[in-house]
Amino acid sequence: MAEEILNTAARTVSEMSFCEVEDRYLAVNGRLDPVPERAALPQDLDVRCLKGRDSVLPSARPGWRYALFTVGDDGDLNGCLVLSAADPPDFPQLIQLRTAAGTAGTTHARETPGEFRNDPFGQLPRRDDMNQRLLSLSATVFELEENAKIRDALDQGTSPDLGDSDSREGLLAEVLSRLTGRPICIEDAFGHISAAAGTGSRRPYPRPGPAARSRTAQLWLASGSPVPEPRRLVAVALSHGEVLGAICMLETDRPVTASNLFALKYATRLLEVELSHRRSMARLELRLGRDLVDELVSGMDSAAAGVRAEALGYDISGPQHVIVAEWQPPRTDDTLVLALRRTLLELHSSALVSRRADMAVAVVRGHPLGAEVFSVVARTLRSATGAVGIGGPSLEVAQIPRSFSEALHALHIRAGSIDHYGVTRFDQLGIYRILDTAGGEPDLAGYVDEWLGTLQRADESRGSDLVQTLAQYLDRGGNYDSTAESLTIHRSTLRYRLKSIRQITGFNLADPETRLNLHVATRAWRLHPHGAPFHVP
């Protein structure tokens, strides 16, 4: 009887076009033995270790191999079919296989001669009803089992204590990609990709803007299901309605399955827990009095800065610059800090603002602002008796202390100038960058690069000698004849070179301050050994 049931299941499965029966095992005295009898194979141990639980089998060959166990009419295990296919079957096809294995014994019993002979037509509805119930039950059991496997894989794959929070997101992306067979991207609250798996080196889709991220979060909250976006499905990690991050499952040529969706949603719950924990820890540190602005301008680790800044809803990536402000009479409370914060909001500049003694300090996202900072702060405070210094751009967290030092230097220059009040940008200091260094080393390399860098690079690429021409021209007070004679060139050649210098640099050589800075820069350039150009480290 057991062998007949196994053969019935094998015939039913063989009629399915998406797979084939590769091997059979019959349960004999509680042991699964291959039929027909043959030499032992490594897969025999794999099948017996499953103990009657359907599962994918390991294989050194490409393709899909599966152990499908069959039961008799009494519900006891009586055999196993080893199936193979080029590609894994989809969910409905697996249900067909489960149904064939589960109902083979029942079908055989019903077809036994003599049974239901008295009422053959009356049994048909019961048979159809039973098949439908078995199909529904198999589908439910299969879905629960698959979901349990997904949960276990994600829990186990992301649970090791790595000591590096960024690696947890990378592990989550890798495990989810392996489970679903799809490329995965994990984004932070600002749409930056913080981890990815299976996507290659390039970003697979444009970074969504704030409006797009807000719309996606609203759709996620309304439906509770991943949101279809161009080239991806998006699930959002939230905490009390606030977006912490997102997981994106990218499109492939295969349809998205129910298991894919479950894996994506469960992974997003794990991401929520991780990001909520990080944010809580960062906010706790801030409540204990650790001032992020003070640490940024003093120098801190970029990874720690990213976590701490994100806890405050601030994007620390990209260019940053530092602004410092002092007002007279000195403010001993937070009025200057509040005025600077309100100013930056009005100018649509994302910033972190804090106080150091009587001075307000801001770390601002984007390239350096200008005179509008002073005018708005003055209007807010209803007082123009203040000074603002603005440092140069910092392309990474480690450079923020330099921008802070530059902002202080610019503020010091403003305070020592004829007009004490106003705004000064470090990159517009000109010769003051080397005449007044506030106790530091002269920034000769930076000064020379500011005034001659463009011209030096033009000389290097063209093989020209424009810096030397400019130096001779300035040394001779702009006299054409003397300059042409010193360079051993014709006046027309000199005129052509000076025209090229104006076009390349954009400088007006007739402006006194410009001529002064260029003259000092060329003198500093000549101090370098062999007259070679300065190179900023």
NUTOR-130755 format. One record per residue (C-alpha): x negated, y, z; residue number from 1. Coordinates in pm, 1 decimal, decimal comma. Example, Ala and Ser with C-alpha at 12.3 -4.5 7.8 and 13.67 -1.06 7.14 Angstrom:
BEGIN
px / py / pz / nr
-1230,0 / -450,0 / 780,0 / 1
-1367,0 / -106,0 / 714,0 / 2
// end
This chain:
BEGIN
px / py / pz / nr
0,0 / 0,0 / 0,0 / 1
-277,5 / 250,6 / 93,1 / 2
-460,5 / 189,3 / -233,7 / 3
-138,1 / 231,2 / -432,7 / 4
-73,1 / 565,8 / -261,3 / 5
-432,6 / 674,8 / -335,0 / 6
-390,3 / 575,6 / -700,7 / 7
-57,0 / 760,2 / -722,8 / 8
-222,5 / 1076,6 / -591,3 / 9
-513,0 / 1029,0 / -834,7 / 10
-274,4 / 996,5 / -1131,7 / 11
-84,2 / 1307,5 / -1024,8 / 12
-401,1 / 1511,1 / -985,3 / 13
-544,9 / 1382,3 / -1315,5 / 14
-245,1 / 1530,2 / -1495,6 / 15
-346,6 / 1877,5 / -1371,3 / 16
-559,9 / 2046,4 / -1635,4 / 17
-771,6 / 2260,5 / -1404,3 / 18
-970,1 / 1980,2 / -1234,2 / 19
-1061,9 / 1612,0 / -1255,9 / 20
-1102,7 / 1321,9 / -1012,0 / 21
-1470,9 / 1248,1 / -969,1 / 22
-1461,7 / 980,8 / -694,2 / 23
-1222,4 / 795,7 / -459,6 / 24
-1243,5 / 670,9 / -101,4 / 25
-1005,3 / 425,6 / 68,7 / 26
-951,4 / 416,1 / 444,5 / 27
-1032,7 / 62,7 / 565,4 / 28
-1016,3 / 2,7 / 939,5 / 29
-1066,0 / 373,3 / 1004,2 / 30
-1366,9 / 402,0 / 769,5 / 31
-1365,4 / 573,4 / 430,3 / 32
-1529,0 / 348,7 / 169,6 / 33
-1576,2 / 429,7 / -201,6 / 34
-1357,1 / 244,6 / -450,3 / 35
-1459,8 / 70,3 / -659,9 / 36
-1752,9 / -40,7 / -445,5 / 37
-2087,8 / 118,1 / -538,6 / 38
-2423,8 / 215,3 / -390,6 / 39
-2423,3 / 471,0 / -109,8 / 40
-2448,3 / 840,5 / -204,8 / 41
-2530,7 / 1151,1 / 6,3 / 42
-2174,2 / 1275,9 / -51,8 / 43
-2036,1 / 973,1 / 139,7 / 44
-2163,8 / 1123,0 / 466,5 / 45
-2028,7 / 1467,4 / 372,6 / 46
-1680,8 / 1322,2 / 311,8 / 47
-1675,7 / 1118,4 / 634,5 / 48
-1794,3 / 1416,0 / 841,6 / 49
-1485,7 / 1612,4 / 737,5 / 50
-1266,0 / 1368,7 / 936,7 / 51
-963,0 / 1410,7 / 716,7 / 52
-980,6 / 1790,0 / 675,0 / 53
-973,1 / 1914,3 / 315,5 / 54
-1280,3 / 2121,8 / 234,1 / 55
-1526,9 / 2234,3 / -33,2 / 56
-1820,9 / 1992,9 / -66,0 / 57
-2184,7 / 2103,2 / -96,4 / 58
-2332,7 / 2049,0 / -439,5 / 59
-2667,5 / 2103,0 / -608,9 / 60
-2490,0 / 2135,7 / -943,3 / 61
-2297,8 / 2444,1 / -1059,5 / 62
-1920,3 / 2436,3 / -1028,1 / 63
-1663,3 / 2350,2 / -763,2 / 64
-1638,1 / 2017,1 / -571,5 / 65
-1363,0 / 1947,6 / -320,1 / 66
-1257,9 / 1669,1 / -81,2 / 67
-877,0 / 1616,3 / -93,7 / 68
-745,2 / 1369,0 / 165,7 / 69
-427,0 / 1166,9 / 104,9 / 70
-169,7 / 1042,0 / 358,4 / 71
77,8 / 754,6 / 358,9 / 72
451,7 / 763,1 / 421,1 / 73
378,5 / 724,8 / 794,9 / 74
159,1 / 1035,5 / 792,1 / 75
-164,2 / 842,3 / 850,9 / 76
-480,9 / 915,1 / 655,0 / 77
-537,2 / 651,0 / 390,0 / 78
-791,9 / 791,8 / 146,4 / 79
-976,2 / 1079,0 / -16,0 / 80
-1020,8 / 1209,9 / -368,3 / 81
-1335,6 / 1399,5 / -466,0 / 82
-1240,6 / 1660,9 / -725,1 / 83
-1456,0 / 1880,2 / -948,3 / 84
-1401,0 / 2181,6 / -1172,9 / 85
-1606,6 / 2447,2 / -1349,3 / 86
-1444,0 / 2724,1 / -1140,4 / 87
-1258,0 / 2720,1 / -806,9 / 88
-879,7 / 2691,0 / -851,8 / 89
-653,4 / 2975,5 / -747,5 / 90
-411,3 / 2968,2 / -454,6 / 91
-108,1 / 2815,0 / -638,6 / 92
-330,3 / 2543,5 / -788,3 / 93
-464,7 / 2451,1 / -444,1 / 94
-107,3 / 2425,2 / -320,4 / 95
-34,9 / 2183,2 / -605,7 / 96
-328,2 / 1967,4 / -495,3 / 97
-221,0 / 1972,6 / -131,3 / 98
134,3 / 1880,8 / -228,9 / 99
17,3 / 1591,5 / -448,9 / 100
-192,9 / 1450,3 / -166,0 / 101
75,8 / 1496,9 / 98,5 / 102
372,0 / 1360,2 / -94,8 / 103
213,8 / 1065,5 / -275,7 / 104
303,5 / 830,8 / 7,6 / 105
656,2 / 965,2 / 34,6 / 106
711,7 / 936,4 / -339,8 / 107
584,9 / 581,1 / -341,3 / 108
814,6 / 485,9 / -54,5 / 109
1119,3 / 637,3 / -225,3 / 110
1045,3 / 449,0 / -546,5 / 111
1037,8 / 112,7 / -365,0 / 112
1303,4 / -119,2 / -519,0 / 113
1625,0 / -145,3 / -322,1 / 114
1598,2 / 184,8 / -139,1 / 115
1879,7 / 440,2 / -190,9 / 116
2049,3 / 191,3 / -426,5 / 117
2389,4 / 258,7 / -277,7 / 118
2373,2 / 638,1 / -322,3 / 119
2110,5 / 731,7 / -583,1 / 120
2268,9 / 1062,4 / -682,0 / 121
2327,8 / 1169,0 / -323,2 / 122
1954,2 / 1142,7 / -249,5 / 123
1839,8 / 1378,2 / -528,0 / 124
1916,7 / 1704,2 / -345,5 / 125
1742,0 / 1569,8 / -36,1 / 126
1431,1 / 1480,5 / -238,1 / 127
1415,4 / 1823,1 / -402,3 / 128
1474,6 / 1991,2 / -69,2 / 129
1200,4 / 1787,1 / 94,1 / 130
955,8 / 1866,9 / -183,3 / 131
1033,2 / 2236,5 / -150,7 / 132
985,8 / 2225,8 / 223,6 / 133
659,6 / 2037,9 / 188,5 / 134
539,0 / 2289,7 / -67,3 / 135
627,1 / 2581,2 / 161,0 / 136
471,4 / 2412,5 / 462,8 / 137
154,5 / 2329,5 / 270,2 / 138
128,2 / 2688,8 / 152,2 / 139
163,8 / 2819,6 / 507,3 / 140
-84,5 / 2571,5 / 651,1 / 141
-333,1 / 2641,4 / 374,9 / 142
-304,9 / 3018,5 / 422,9 / 143
-352,4 / 2988,9 / 799,6 / 144
-653,8 / 2765,4 / 755,1 / 145
-810,1 / 2995,2 / 497,6 / 146
-750,4 / 3300,5 / 717,2 / 147
-905,3 / 3123,0 / 1015,3 / 148
-1214,5 / 3041,7 / 806,7 / 149
-1238,8 / 3405,1 / 695,0 / 150
-1210,9 / 3534,1 / 1052,9 / 151
-1474,1 / 3289,4 / 1174,4 / 152
-1713,9 / 3378,7 / 893,2 / 153
-1679,4 / 3753,8 / 950,2 / 154
-1699,3 / 3724,7 / 1330,3 / 155
-2003,3 / 3498,7 / 1323,7 / 156
-2176,0 / 3681,0 / 1039,6 / 157
-2161,2 / 4022,7 / 1206,6 / 158
-2194,2 / 3930,3 / 1573,8 / 159
-2575,1 / 3904,2 / 1623,2 / 160
-2722,0 / 4179,5 / 1839,6 / 161
-2956,3 / 4338,5 / 1587,4 / 162
-3037,9 / 4653,1 / 1781,1 / 163
-2976,2 / 4850,0 / 1461,4 / 164
-2621,4 / 4973,5 / 1403,9 / 165
-2682,9 / 5038,7 / 1033,1 / 166
-2772,8 / 4671,4 / 981,6 / 167
-2432,7 / 4566,9 / 1116,5 / 168
-2259,3 / 4745,9 / 830,1 / 169
-2500,0 / 4584,6 / 583,1 / 170
-2420,9 / 4240,1 / 726,0 / 171
-2047,4 / 4309,7 / 711,2 / 172
-2075,5 / 4407,8 / 343,3 / 173
-2281,6 / 4097,2 / 260,8 / 174
-2049,2 / 3853,3 / 439,6 / 175
-1736,1 / 4008,7 / 288,7 / 176
-1891,2 / 4003,3 / -60,5 / 177
-1984,0 / 3638,2 / -19,4 / 178
-1634,7 / 3544,5 / 102,8 / 179
-1450,6 / 3726,9 / -175,2 / 180
-1700,2 / 3693,7 / -458,6 / 181
-1671,2 / 4069,7 / -520,0 / 182
-1900,3 / 4373,9 / -487,0 / 183
-1839,9 / 4561,7 / -160,3 / 184
-1918,9 / 4920,4 / -55,3 / 185
-1883,4 / 5060,5 / 297,8 / 186
-1839,3 / 5437,9 / 322,9 / 187
-1879,4 / 5676,3 / 614,0 / 188
-1622,1 / 5943,7 / 704,3 / 189
-1760,7 / 6176,1 / 435,5 / 190
-1746,6 / 5930,1 / 146,0 / 191
-2119,9 / 5847,5 / 145,4 / 192
-2199,0 / 5478,1 / 85,6 / 193
-2363,2 / 5354,3 / 406,3 / 194
-2390,9 / 4986,4 / 303,6 / 195
-2326,8 / 4781,5 / -9,6 / 196
-2351,9 / 4426,1 / -141,7 / 197
-2343,8 / 4304,0 / -499,7 / 198
-2331,0 / 4654,1 / -652,2 / 199
-2679,3 / 4701,4 / -797,2 / 200
-2894,7 / 5011,7 / -748,6 / 201
-2655,5 / 5276,9 / -884,7 / 202
-2345,2 / 5411,0 / -715,4 / 203
-2059,0 / 5218,1 / -882,4 / 204
-1804,2 / 5502,9 / -864,1 / 205
-1807,6 / 5880,8 / -802,7 / 206
-1803,0 / 6002,7 / -444,6 / 207
-1441,2 / 6093,5 / -354,6 / 208
-1378,7 / 6450,5 / -240,7 / 209
-1208,2 / 6550,0 / 86,6 / 210
-863,2 / 6575,3 / -76,9 / 211
-893,2 / 6229,5 / -233,2 / 212
-1009,0 / 6075,9 / 96,7 / 213
-717,5 / 6238,6 / 281,5 / 214
-467,9 / 6106,1 / 24,3 / 215
-610,1 / 5753,4 / 50,8 / 216
-586,5 / 5762,7 / 431,9 / 217
-221,1 / 5873,6 / 413,1 / 218
-133,6 / 5592,2 / 169,4 / 219
-312,7 / 5340,3 / 392,0 / 220
-120,2 / 5460,7 / 698,6 / 221
210,2 / 5449,0 / 511,9 / 222
170,7 / 5103,3 / 357,7 / 223
-73,6 / 4921,2 / 585,7 / 224
-225,1 / 4769,8 / 269,7 / 225
-545,9 / 4842,8 / 75,5 / 226
-498,2 / 5138,5 / -157,8 / 227
-566,3 / 5092,0 / -532,1 / 228
-813,5 / 5350,3 / -657,5 / 229
-1000,0 / 5364,6 / -990,7 / 230
-1227,6 / 5057,7 / -1007,8 / 231
-1168,0 / 4953,8 / -646,1 / 232
-933,8 / 4871,1 / -356,8 / 233
-985,2 / 5085,2 / -45,2 / 234
-909,9 / 4997,9 / 318,9 / 235
-956,7 / 5280,6 / 569,7 / 236
-1103,3 / 5253,3 / 920,7 / 237
-908,9 / 5487,0 / 1151,8 / 238
-913,3 / 5588,8 / 1517,7 / 239
-612,9 / 5783,3 / 1647,7 / 240
-537,0 / 5896,7 / 1294,4 / 241
-895,4 / 6015,0 / 1228,5 / 242
-1090,1 / 5862,2 / 939,6 / 243
-1408,2 / 5688,7 / 1056,8 / 244
-1502,6 / 5517,8 / 731,5 / 245
-1372,9 / 5285,7 / 460,2 / 246
-1442,7 / 4955,3 / 286,6 / 247
-1411,4 / 4940,4 / -92,0 / 248
-1364,9 / 4611,3 / -279,1 / 249
-1469,4 / 4663,3 / -639,8 / 250
-1287,5 / 4528,8 / -945,1 / 251
-1408,5 / 4221,3 / -1134,0 / 252
-1259,7 / 4019,0 / -1420,2 / 253
-1074,2 / 3798,1 / -1167,8 / 254
-741,3 / 3888,3 / -1004,5 / 255
-732,1 / 3981,6 / -634,9 / 256
-599,9 / 3696,5 / -418,3 / 257
-412,8 / 3700,2 / -88,8 / 258
-729,5 / 3568,5 / 79,6 / 259
-927,9 / 3861,9 / -64,2 / 260
-678,8 / 4108,1 / 83,4 / 261
-681,5 / 3938,4 / 423,4 / 262
-1062,8 / 3940,1 / 430,0 / 263
-1072,1 / 4309,5 / 337,1 / 264
-821,7 / 4407,2 / 606,9 / 265
-988,4 / 4196,9 / 877,3 / 266
-1333,8 / 4335,9 / 787,9 / 267
-1189,0 / 4686,7 / 814,9 / 268
-1067,5 / 4611,4 / 1166,8 / 269
-1420,6 / 4502,0 / 1259,3 / 270
-1556,8 / 4824,2 / 1108,2 / 271
-1306,7 / 5028,6 / 1311,2 / 272
-1425,1 / 4865,3 / 1632,7 / 273
-1791,6 / 4925,9 / 1548,2 / 274
-1749,0 / 5288,9 / 1441,7 / 275
-1517,4 / 5370,7 / 1732,8 / 276
-1775,3 / 5231,8 / 1972,6 / 277
-2052,4 / 5440,2 / 1816,7 / 278
-1841,8 / 5755,4 / 1826,7 / 279
-1744,5 / 5697,1 / 2190,1 / 280
-2108,0 / 5650,7 / 2289,4 / 281
-2216,0 / 5964,4 / 2101,4 / 282
-1938,5 / 6173,8 / 2257,3 / 283
-2031,2 / 6040,8 / 2598,3 / 284
-2388,9 / 6157,6 / 2544,8 / 285
-2266,7 / 6500,5 / 2439,1 / 286
-2042,7 / 6523,5 / 2745,9 / 287
-2345,4 / 6447,8 / 2961,5 / 288
-2498,3 / 6772,0 / 2832,5 / 289
-2719,6 / 6660,0 / 2546,5 / 290
-2708,9 / 6943,7 / 2297,6 / 291
-2734,3 / 6812,8 / 1943,4 / 292
-2841,6 / 7146,7 / 1795,8 / 293
-3126,5 / 7175,1 / 2045,6 / 294
-3244,1 / 6823,4 / 1958,0 / 295
-3219,0 / 6883,9 / 1582,9 / 296
-3431,8 / 7200,4 / 1593,8 / 297
-3676,8 / 7031,9 / 1830,8 / 298
-3703,1 / 6719,6 / 1612,8 / 299
-3512,7 / 6391,7 / 1635,8 / 300
-3474,0 / 6058,5 / 1458,0 / 301
-3260,4 / 6081,3 / 1141,5 / 302
-3057,4 / 5766,4 / 1222,2 / 303
-2968,2 / 5892,4 / 1570,5 / 304
-2892,4 / 6235,9 / 1426,5 / 305
-2652,9 / 6081,5 / 1173,6 / 306
-2456,0 / 5895,3 / 1440,2 / 307
-2445,1 / 6194,3 / 1678,1 / 308
-2349,3 / 6439,6 / 1402,9 / 309
-2076,2 / 6213,5 / 1266,9 / 310
-1926,8 / 6192,4 / 1615,9 / 311
-1873,9 / 6567,8 / 1589,4 / 312
-1735,4 / 6540,4 / 1236,4 / 313
-2049,1 / 6699,9 / 1087,2 / 314
-2221,9 / 6575,8 / 770,9 / 315
-2596,7 / 6582,6 / 839,1 / 316
-2689,7 / 6454,4 / 492,1 / 317
-2812,6 / 6680,9 / 213,2 / 318
-2981,3 / 7021,1 / 245,0 / 319
-2957,7 / 7199,2 / 582,0 / 320
-3092,2 / 7530,9 / 706,3 / 321
-3114,7 / 7706,2 / 1042,7 / 322
-2973,1 / 8048,7 / 1132,3 / 323
-3068,2 / 8239,1 / 1449,4 / 324
-2899,9 / 8558,0 / 1571,1 / 325
-2965,9 / 8811,1 / 1849,5 / 326
-2756,3 / 9113,1 / 1939,7 / 327
-2808,0 / 9423,1 / 2149,7 / 328
-2724,2 / 9451,4 / 2427,8 / 329
-2804,7 / 9081,6 / 2486,2 / 330
-2504,0 / 8850,2 / 2520,0 / 331
-2526,3 / 8633,1 / 2831,5 / 332
-2203,5 / 8449,2 / 2751,6 / 333
-2083,5 / 8259,6 / 2441,1 / 334
-1942,9 / 8559,9 / 2250,7 / 335
-2230,1 / 8558,7 / 1998,8 / 336
-2203,2 / 8180,0 / 1953,2 / 337
-1828,1 / 8205,8 / 1891,9 / 338
-1877,7 / 8497,0 / 1651,0 / 339
-2139,6 / 8303,5 / 1449,0 / 340
-1919,9 / 7992,1 / 1444,7 / 341
-1619,7 / 8194,8 / 1324,4 / 342
-1837,8 / 8362,4 / 1060,9 / 343
-1953,5 / 8030,4 / 915,9 / 344
-1595,1 / 7902,5 / 908,9 / 345
-1490,9 / 8215,9 / 722,1 / 346
-1775,8 / 8160,6 / 474,7 / 347
-1664,0 / 7795,5 / 430,5 / 348
-1997,9 / 7666,9 / 558,8 / 349
-2003,3 / 7350,0 / 768,8 / 350
-2223,9 / 7406,8 / 1074,2 / 351
-2321,8 / 7307,1 / 1427,7 / 352
-2360,2 / 7615,9 / 1651,6 / 353
-2514,8 / 7637,8 / 1998,8 / 354
-2684,2 / 7887,2 / 2232,7 / 355
-3044,9 / 7922,8 / 2346,0 / 356
-3075,0 / 8187,3 / 2617,6 / 357
-2948,0 / 8511,5 / 2454,2 / 358
-2976,7 / 8373,8 / 2100,2 / 359
-2719,2 / 8185,3 / 1888,7 / 360
-2858,3 / 7897,2 / 1679,9 / 361
-2678,1 / 7723,4 / 1393,7 / 362
-2768,6 / 7422,9 / 1178,3 / 363
-2581,8 / 7485,9 / 854,2 / 364
-2511,1 / 7247,6 / 566,7 / 365
-2608,4 / 7370,8 / 220,4 / 366
-2866,2 / 7610,9 / 83,6 / 367
-2954,5 / 7929,7 / 276,9 / 368
-2688,4 / 8197,7 / 303,4 / 369
-2756,2 / 8569,7 / 265,0 / 370
-2656,7 / 8917,5 / 383,1 / 371
-2289,4 / 8820,2 / 418,8 / 372
-2373,1 / 8638,4 / 745,5 / 373
-2476,9 / 8959,3 / 919,9 / 374
-2183,9 / 9163,7 / 788,7 / 375
-1921,4 / 8912,3 / 903,1 / 376
-2080,4 / 8862,2 / 1248,2 / 377
-2103,2 / 9242,2 / 1290,5 / 378
-1738,3 / 9280,6 / 1194,3 / 379
-1636,9 / 9002,9 / 1433,9 / 380
-1833,3 / 9153,6 / 1724,6 / 381
-1744,6 / 9511,8 / 1619,7 / 382
-2112,7 / 9591,3 / 1653,3 / 383
-2397,1 / 9614,5 / 1397,1 / 384
-2676,5 / 9625,7 / 1656,5 / 385
-2805,4 / 9278,0 / 1586,9 / 386
-3049,5 / 9077,7 / 1376,6 / 387
-3016,7 / 8748,4 / 1190,8 / 388
-3300,1 / 8526,3 / 1069,7 / 389
-3242,1 / 8250,5 / 814,6 / 390
-3485,6 / 7961,9 / 759,9 / 391
-3558,5 / 7782,9 / 434,9 / 392
-3378,9 / 7468,4 / 314,9 / 393
-3448,9 / 7131,6 / 480,7 / 394
-3382,2 / 6829,7 / 261,3 / 395
-3399,5 / 6583,3 / 550,9 / 396
-3347,3 / 6585,0 / 927,3 / 397
-3721,7 / 6579,1 / 998,2 / 398
-3759,6 / 6918,4 / 826,4 / 399
-3498,4 / 7101,5 / 1037,2 / 400
-3755,9 / 7210,1 / 1303,2 / 401
-3953,7 / 7378,6 / 1022,1 / 402
-3643,7 / 7568,6 / 910,6 / 403
-3586,1 / 7673,4 / 1273,4 / 404
-3944,6 / 7802,6 / 1299,4 / 405
-3896,8 / 7994,8 / 972,8 / 406
-3571,2 / 8146,5 / 1100,3 / 407
-3745,0 / 8265,0 / 1419,6 / 408
-4027,2 / 8411,5 / 1210,6 / 409
-3778,5 / 8596,3 / 988,8 / 410
-3601,2 / 8727,6 / 1300,4 / 411
-3933,8 / 8844,9 / 1446,7 / 412
-4018,6 / 9031,2 / 1123,7 / 413
-3675,6 / 9197,3 / 1123,9 / 414
-3719,8 / 9307,2 / 1487,4 / 415
-4060,1 / 9463,7 / 1404,7 / 416
-3945,6 / 9643,7 / 1092,4 / 417
-3829,6 / 10006,4 / 1060,3 / 418
-3466,3 / 9888,6 / 1041,6 / 419
-3427,3 / 9659,3 / 1343,3 / 420
-3077,6 / 9546,2 / 1251,9 / 421
-2972,7 / 9327,8 / 961,4 / 422
-3050,9 / 8989,2 / 808,7 / 423
-3385,1 / 8852,7 / 687,2 / 424
-3437,0 / 8530,8 / 493,5 / 425
-3770,4 / 8355,1 / 528,9 / 426
-3796,9 / 8285,0 / 155,8 / 427
-3765,0 / 8660,2 / 88,6 / 428
-4035,3 / 8776,0 / 330,4 / 429
-4301,5 / 8818,2 / 63,3 / 430
-4637,0 / 8932,2 / 199,1 / 431
-4505,1 / 8932,8 / 556,3 / 432
-4528,7 / 8553,0 / 550,1 / 433
-4906,0 / 8589,9 / 585,4 / 434
-4943,4 / 8932,6 / 750,7 / 435
-4736,1 / 8838,5 / 1057,8 / 436
-4735,4 / 8473,9 / 1156,2 / 437
-4606,8 / 8513,9 / 1514,9 / 438
-4909,4 / 8332,3 / 1654,7 / 439
-4905,7 / 8058,0 / 1392,1 / 440
-5132,3 / 7977,7 / 1098,1 / 441
-5094,1 / 8192,2 / 782,0 / 442
-4874,0 / 8020,9 / 526,4 / 443
-5112,0 / 8086,3 / 237,0 / 444
-5018,8 / 7777,7 / 37,6 / 445
-4648,0 / 7853,5 / 65,5 / 446
-4704,3 / 8220,9 / -16,0 / 447
-4912,9 / 8144,9 / -324,2 / 448
-4662,3 / 7887,8 / -441,9 / 449
-4376,5 / 8137,6 / -394,9 / 450
-4538,6 / 8399,0 / -619,2 / 451
-4762,5 / 8197,2 / -853,3 / 452
-4623,6 / 7843,4 / -838,1 / 453
-4409,3 / 7872,0 / -1152,6 / 454
-4698,9 / 8023,0 / -1345,3 / 455
-4944,6 / 7758,1 / -1220,7 / 456
-4716,3 / 7477,3 / -1333,5 / 457
-4678,1 / 7643,7 / -1673,4 / 458
-5058,8 / 7658,6 / -1707,9 / 459
-5089,1 / 7291,1 / -1613,5 / 460
-4825,2 / 7177,7 / -1863,3 / 461
-4932,8 / 7405,6 / -2151,1 / 462
-5306,4 / 7416,5 / -2092,3 / 463
-5283,9 / 7799,0 / -2078,9 / 464
-5464,8 / 8048,7 / -1853,3 / 465
-5186,3 / 8284,4 / -1747,3 / 466
-5273,7 / 8300,5 / -1374,1 / 467
-5629,1 / 8411,0 / -1456,7 / 468
-5493,2 / 8665,4 / -1705,7 / 469
-5258,0 / 8808,4 / -1439,8 / 470
-5540,2 / 8822,5 / -1181,3 / 471
-5768,0 / 9017,0 / -1417,6 / 472
-5484,0 / 9249,2 / -1518,5 / 473
-5401,3 / 9335,5 / -1155,6 / 474
-5768,0 / 9372,1 / -1055,8 / 475
-5809,9 / 9632,0 / -1329,9 / 476
-5506,6 / 9832,3 / -1222,9 / 477
-5304,5 / 9732,6 / -1528,9 / 478
-5553,7 / 9874,1 / -1780,0 / 479
-5511,4 / 9692,0 / -2113,2 / 480
-5851,9 / 9770,1 / -2262,9 / 481
-6048,7 / 9673,3 / -1951,3 / 482
-5847,3 / 9357,6 / -1899,6 / 483
-5876,0 / 9245,1 / -2264,5 / 484
-6251,9 / 9307,6 / -2258,1 / 485
-6299,0 / 9105,5 / -1934,3 / 486
-6106,9 / 8814,7 / -2082,2 / 487
-6274,7 / 8849,8 / -2423,5 / 488
-5941,1 / 8863,8 / -2603,2 / 489
-5763,7 / 9112,1 / -2828,2 / 490
-5514,0 / 9365,9 / -2687,8 / 491
-5231,8 / 9202,4 / -2881,2 / 492
-5319,6 / 8865,6 / -2727,0 / 493
-5312,0 / 9024,8 / -2379,6 / 494
-4975,4 / 9184,7 / -2455,8 / 495
-4838,1 / 8847,4 / -2565,1 / 496
-4966,3 / 8677,0 / -2246,1 / 497
-4814,3 / 8942,0 / -2018,2 / 498
-4483,0 / 8903,2 / -2199,6 / 499
-4500,6 / 8526,9 / -2136,2 / 500
-4577,8 / 8590,9 / -1766,9 / 501
-4268,8 / 8811,5 / -1732,3 / 502
-4049,2 / 8553,7 / -1907,9 / 503
-4177,2 / 8257,9 / -1705,0 / 504
-4167,6 / 8424,3 / -1360,6 / 505
-3882,2 / 8669,5 / -1406,7 / 506
-4093,1 / 8930,2 / -1222,5 / 507
-4098,0 / 9299,6 / -1307,8 / 508
-4469,9 / 9383,8 / -1316,2 / 509
-4386,9 / 9754,6 / -1292,2 / 510
-4226,6 / 9713,4 / -946,9 / 511
-4478,2 / 9826,6 / -676,3 / 512
-4381,6 / 9561,8 / -418,4 / 513
-4388,9 / 9285,9 / -678,0 / 514
-4732,6 / 9398,8 / -799,1 / 515
-4858,5 / 9406,8 / -438,3 / 516
-4741,1 / 9052,6 / -365,6 / 517
-4876,4 / 8920,0 / -695,2 / 518
-5211,4 / 9089,7 / -637,7 / 519
-5245,9 / 8943,6 / -286,3 / 520
-5138,6 / 8601,2 / -414,2 / 521
-5397,7 / 8603,5 / -693,7 / 522
-5669,1 / 8706,0 / -444,9 / 523
-5567,1 / 8416,7 / -215,9 / 524
-5561,0 / 8185,5 / -520,0 / 525
-5924,0 / 8275,8 / -596,8 / 526
-6030,7 / 8177,7 / -243,6 / 527
-5954,5 / 7814,1 / -326,0 / 528
-6265,5 / 7616,5 / -431,7 / 529
-6342,9 / 7641,7 / -805,6 / 530
-6043,8 / 7866,3 / -854,3 / 531
-5810,3 / 7563,6 / -865,8 / 532
-5443,6 / 7626,8 / -789,4 / 533
-5292,7 / 7575,0 / -447,2 / 534
-5061,9 / 7275,9 / -405,3 / 535
-4803,4 / 7277,9 / -129,1 / 536
-4817,0 / 6948,6 / 66,9 / 537
// end
